Amino acid sequence: MTTPPPPSDITTVFPELVGYERTTTMLHPRPGTPGVHDSSVGGPLLWPDDEPWPTVQEPDDRGTIPLVAVLQLWVRDFPELPHPEGMDVLQILWCPDDNVDAFEMDHFRTGLPDAGFMVVWRRSEDITDVLTDVPRPTEDQIIMDGYVPAPCVLAPEQVTEYPPAWVLGEAFDDHVGRRDDELDSHYNRVRTFAHGSKVGGWHADCGVGGPYFGAFVCDCGTPLSPLLSLASTEVAHTDRTTTTSYLVPPTDEPRGPECSEPTGLVLGNWTNLQLFYCTNSWDHPVQRYVM
């Protein structure tokens, strides 16, 4: 599965974008049977046998709930993945309830990693024995099936993208809005940033809740940078796109939900959950936003 080149150059309409190109790596998840040594969504994790599997105690009658494995990325598969020095595996786990994407309007973020949302970095060479008997939540402990991803293998692909208009400031955002109406350029409606799960690049944005002027700043004052975006929908088919990010599968590839919604994740209002990191220090917690 590969992404076709854009049918037009957005910088001819908005020359202000020159120099704002970024490369992002699309995950392109597809149903499969990944192993502990694979990058995956919803697959098994390279988890040490002598390390307890994380759980969270819920205040309601659901009791103690094991977290579910959401994502594992190996730096060897995603060399552009920002990571702490010496670490080569990123793992994401969370409790399958509304804490995943509950939005805090005062801070534009869903919250910092906590007992119910874990961001784990590992050095794979340190792990010799892998946990195989992984606990799973019971059916009555899962608030919504959309919080439990289906196992998917990944097909990394690098594409070029441009930022959502608001990233360049309120004046440019207003300018894009006016020009979109005049030229039918679809900057905001079809977007120029990559749509789907991805590593790095620019902010994901569905237009719900944005623009996010003044957001994405660490508590230390350093601007946050995109680390990872998980999407509810991976593929958007349109003949009018001006972006490189819209995957058009070959004729022999599936084009239904298996292609557009392979992970089964439902985040936000069928939107994106994006993780940001502080470039000043990995000791500062990763933050997550619904976008």
N, C-alpha and C positions, 0 to 999 in steps of 0.2 A: 504494500500500500504506500503510495507516494502522493505528495501534494503537487498539483500543477502550478506553473508560474502564473502570476496575476495577469488578468487580461488588460490591465492598464497600470500606469505608474502614478501612484497617488501624489508623488512630489511635484508632478506637473500642475496639479490643481492647488496643492498646498506646499509651495517651495520652502516654507518655514520648517518642514519636517526633515530637510536635508541635514544629516549629521545625527539624527535621532534613531537611526536604524539600530536594531538589536537582533541578535540571533537567539532564538529560543529552541529548545528541543522538545518536540511533541512526543508524548508517550505512546500514542496510538494503541491503547489496550484492545485486546481481542480475546475471546473465550479460549481457555487452554488449561493445561495442567502443570503450572510452574512448580519448581522444587525450591528447597531452602537456599540453594546456591544461585537462584535466578532473580533478576529484577522482575517485580510483578505488582499487580493490584489484586488484593484479596488472596494472595498465595501464602504459603507457609513461610515463617521467618527463620533466619539463622539465629536461634535463641539458645543461649547456653543452658545445658541440662541442669546445672547447679544454681541457676537464677530463677527465683519464683516467678511464675507468670503473673502479670499485674492484674489486680482486681480493684473495684471501687465499691464502697458500701453506700447503697442508696437509702435515703431517708424514708422511702415508701416501703410497701410490702414486697418489693422485688428482691430484697436481700443483697447479698454480695454477688456482684456481677463481674465475670471475667471480661477483660477488654478483648476486642476483635482486632485481628491483623488487617490493616487497611492497605499498607503500601510498603514495599521494600525496593530500594534503588541501590545498585552497586555503582561506585564511581568508575569502575572499568567500563561500564555500559554507558555512563553519562559523565564523561570526564570534565564537562563544563559545570557540573553540579557544585555549587559552593559548599564547602565542607570544612570542618575543623582539621587542622594539620594532623596527619597520621591516621585519620578515620577513613574508611572506605565503604561503609554501608550505612544507609539512612533507613530507619524504620519508623512508621507511623502506626499508632494504635489508638483506639478510642472506645468509649462506652457507647453502645448503640441506642442513644436516647437524644433528646432535643438539646442537650448540652453541646453537641457537636457544632451546631451552627446558630445557637441562640445569640441574637444580636444585641450589643450594648450601644445604644444610640449616642450616649455621652462620649464614647471613645472611638466610634466607628469600627469597633473590633468585637469579635466574639469572645475574646478572652485569651489569657496566657495558657500555655500547657499546664495541666493540673493532673490530679489523680485520674480523671476521666478522659484525658487527652494527652498522649505521650509522644514526644519527639525524641527518638533514641539514635545516637551515633555509635557505631561499633568499629573495632579493628578486627577484621575477619580472622586474621592469623592467631588471635587470642582464643578463638573458640575451637575446641577439639571435639567435645561431645555435645550434640544438638538435642534439644528437648523435642520429643516426638509425641508425648501424650499431652497435647495442648487442650486445656479446658475451653469449653464453649458456653455462651449464654444459652439458657433455655428459651423456648419460644415465648413464654410469658415475660421474660426479661428484656425482650427486644421491642422497643417502642414502635419502630417502623422498619420494614424490610430494606428500605432505601438507605439505611445506615450500615448495612452489612454488604460489602462488595462481593460480587461473584469472582471466582478466580480467573485472572486474565494474564496472559503473557504480553510483553511489550515489544514494540517495533520502533525504536528511537529514530527520529528524523529531524534534522535541523532545518528551520525556515527563518526567513527574515520578517520582522514585524515592526510596526510603528506604534506609538503609544496612544491610548485613549486621549481625546482632545483636551480634556480637563487637566491632564498631566502637565501640559505646557502653559497652564494658567487660565484665569477666567476670561481674559481678553481673547485669547486664541480659541477657547471653547465657544465663545459667542460668535466669533468670526466663522468658525466651522459650521455652526448652526445656520448662519445666514447663507453661506455659500452652498451648503447642502441643499437648501430649498431652491436656490437659483440654478444650480448645475445638476441636481439630482445625482450627486457624487457618492452618496451612501457612506460617507465617512462614519457617521454614528450608527446608521441603521444596519449596515452590513459589516462595518468595522474594519480597521486595518491591523488590529492586534490579533494574535493567534487565538482561535476558538477551540477549546478542548483542554484536556489535561496536558500540562507542560512543565518544564524546568526552566527557571530563570526568565529572561526576556523582560517584557513589560507587564504591567498590571492586567489582570483579567478584569473585564467589566461587562456587565449585562445591561447597564443603564437603570437597574433597580436600586435606588438608594443613593446613587451618585448624582452629580460629581462630588468627589471626596476632597475638596480643597482643605488643606491644612492637616490632613490625616497622614498616617504612615510615618510616624516619628517615634523612635525609641524613647524610653523614659530618660535616657542619658542625653537626649537632644539630637542624636544622629539620625538622619533620614534612613528609613528602612528600605531594603531592596527585596524584590520578589525572589523567593526560594523555589516555591512549588505551587502549582494550581491544580486542584482536582475539580473536574467538571461533571455536571449531571448529563450533559449531552456532548458527545465527542465530535459529531459531524453535522455540518449545516450545508445542505445542498442548495446552491443558487447559481444561476448563470450571470448574476450581476455583481458578484463580489469583486472588490478591488484589493483584496488581501491575498497573501500567499498561504494563508493558514487553513483554508478550507479543503479538507481531504476529499478527493474524488476517487473512490476505489475502482480497480479494474472491473471489467464486466463479470469476471469469475468470482468476485468477492461479494459477500452478502451486503445488502443495502437496507435492510430493515433494522429493527431494534438491536440485532446482534452487532451491527456496524455503528449505529448512532448512539446506543445506550448499552454498551457491552458490560460495563461494571455493575449496572443496576443501581448505582448511587443516585440519591435524590438529595441535593444540598441546597439550602436556602429555598428560594422560590424557583426550583429547577434551574439554578444558576451555578455559581462557582464558590468553592472554598479555597482561599489562597493563603499560603503561609509566607511570612516576611521575616527576614533576619537582620540583625544589626551588624553593619560592616565594621563597627568599632571593636566588637568583642563577641565571641561565641559564648561567653559567660552570661550574656544578656539573653533573656528568653525569646524564643521564636514566638511571633504573634500571628493570630489567624483572623481572617476577615471573610465575611460573606459578601460576594460581589457579583 
